Amino acid sequence: MKVENDILIPELARLLAEEKEVRFTPSGISMRPFIEGEKDSVVLAPLSRDPRLGDILLARVVNPNGLKSYVLHRLIRINTNAPSFSGEGWGEASYILQGDGNLSEEESCTREDIIGLVVRIENPQGRRKPLTRGRLWLLLKPFRGFLLKIYRHTL
């Protein structure tokens, strides 16, 4: 059963605020090859530490068109001392996220926009997928286009 993000995300946020881990099956293909939408499940935990490069985060973001949405994407960069959105002085750090299957699109959020941290990915058979492979994916960014073409042809 598919639940719309407007219903699902606030419930996930509520459970995470109660210090519970939650499991759900994300949709979409933006996290391929590491998370297969509508097949793999992820376990989210409350964010109890500063986000680190390579973490997969569920966050509320503003896209380049100014629209707010939710994404489950990897942290690829942290901009510290970013100008505040109000234009008055310096604001807090901004976290730049990108789907593993995206070659150029990026989203930005603040720490307050981060809802949870992926601590586990499981395939439909219940076997865990290593989170460390995704960190290696960051280093392979110049070759991603080629690697994604190969991956798509193997599906």
C-alpha positions in Angstrom: 0.0 0.0 0.0 1.4 3.4 -1.0 1.0 6.3 1.4 1.4 9.9 0.3 4.4 11.8 1.6 2.1 14.4 3.2 0.8 11.7 5.5 3.8 9.4 5.8 6.6 12.0 6.6 4.9 13.7 9.5 4.2 10.3 11.1 7.8 9.2 10.5 9.0 12.5 12.1 6.7 11.9 15.1 8.0 8.4 15.7 11.6 9.6 15.3 11.0 12.4 17.8 10.0 9.7 20.2 13.5 8.2 19.7 12.1 5.2 17.8 13.6 3.7 14.7 11.2 3.4 11.7 11.2 1.2 8.6 9.6 2.1 5.3 9.9 1.4 1.6 10.8 4.5 -0.4 9.7 5.0 -3.9 11.5 6.5 -6.9 14.8 5.8 -8.6 17.0 8.7 -7.5 19.0 6.5 -5.1 19.9 3.8 -7.5 22.0 1.7 -7.5 22.0 1.5 -3.7 18.3 1.8 -2.9 15.8 0.3 -5.3 12.5 2.2 -4.9 9.4 0.2 -4.0 11.6 -2.9 -3.4 14.3 -2.1 -0.7 13.4 -0.9 2.7 15.3 1.5 4.9 15.5 1.9 8.6 15.7 5.5 9.9 17.0 6.6 13.3 16.8 10.0 14.9 19.8 12.2 14.1 21.8 12.1 17.3 25.0 13.5 15.9 26.2 15.9 13.3 25.5 14.6 9.8 28.6 13.3 8.0 29.5 13.2 4.3 28.0 10.1 2.8 25.1 9.8 5.2 21.7 9.2 3.7 19.2 11.6 5.2 15.5 12.0 5.0 15.0 15.8 4.8 12.7 18.6 3.8 14.4 20.5 1.0 13.7 23.5 -1.2 14.4 22.8 -4.9 15.9 25.3 -7.3 12.3 26.4 -8.2 11.6 27.3 -4.6 9.2 24.3 -4.0 9.5 22.4 -0.8 9.5 18.6 -0.8 11.0 15.6 1.0 14.0 13.6 -0.2 15.9 10.5 0.9 19.3 11.5 -0.5 23.0 11.3 0.4 24.9 14.2 2.0 27.6 15.3 -0.5 28.7 18.6 0.9 28.4 20.8 3.9 28.5 24.6 3.5 29.4 26.3 6.7 28.7 29.9 7.5 26.4 30.2 4.5 24.6 33.5 4.1 21.2 33.4 5.8 18.1 33.2 3.6 16.9 36.6 5.0 20.1 38.2 3.7 21.0 39.5 7.2 24.4 38.2 8.2 25.5 34.7 8.3 23.2 31.7 8.9 23.8 28.2 10.0 25.4 25.4 7.9 23.6 24.2 4.9 23.6 20.5 3.9 23.8 19.7 0.2 22.1 16.4 -0.7 22.1 14.5 -4.0 20.5 11.2 -5.0 23.0 8.5 -6.0 21.3 8.2 -9.4 21.4 11.9 -10.0 24.3 13.3 -12.0 23.8 17.0 -11.4 20.6 17.9 -9.3 21.3 18.9 -5.7 19.1 20.0 -2.9 19.9 22.1 0.2 18.6 21.9 3.8 19.4 23.0 7.3 19.9 20.8 10.3 16.3 21.5 11.4 15.1 20.2 8.1 16.7 16.8 8.6 14.1 14.3 9.8 16.1 11.1 10.1 19.3 9.2 9.3 19.3 5.9 7.3 21.0 3.3 9.5 20.1 0.2 7.5 19.1 -0.7 4.0 17.6 -4.2 3.3 16.7 -5.9 0.0 13.3 -7.7 -0.4 14.8 -10.9 1.0 15.8 -9.1 4.2 19.5 -9.1 3.4 21.4 -5.9 4.5 23.1 -3.8 2.0 26.4 -2.2 3.2 26.1 1.6 3.8 29.9 2.0 3.1 29.5 1.4 -0.6 27.6 4.6 -0.9 30.5 6.6 0.6 32.7 5.1 -2.1 30.2 6.3 -4.6 31.0 9.9 -3.7 34.6 9.3 -4.8 33.4 7.9 -8.1 31.4 11.0 -9.1 33.4 11.6 -12.3 32.5 8.1 -13.5 28.9 7.9 -12.3 27.3 8.5 -15.7 29.1 5.6 -17.2 28.5 3.4 -14.2 24.8 4.2 -14.1 24.4 3.3 -17.8 26.0 -0.1 -17.1 23.8 -0.6 -14.1 20.6 0.3 -16.0 21.4 -2.2 -18.7 21.8 -5.0 -16.2 18.2 -4.5 -14.8 
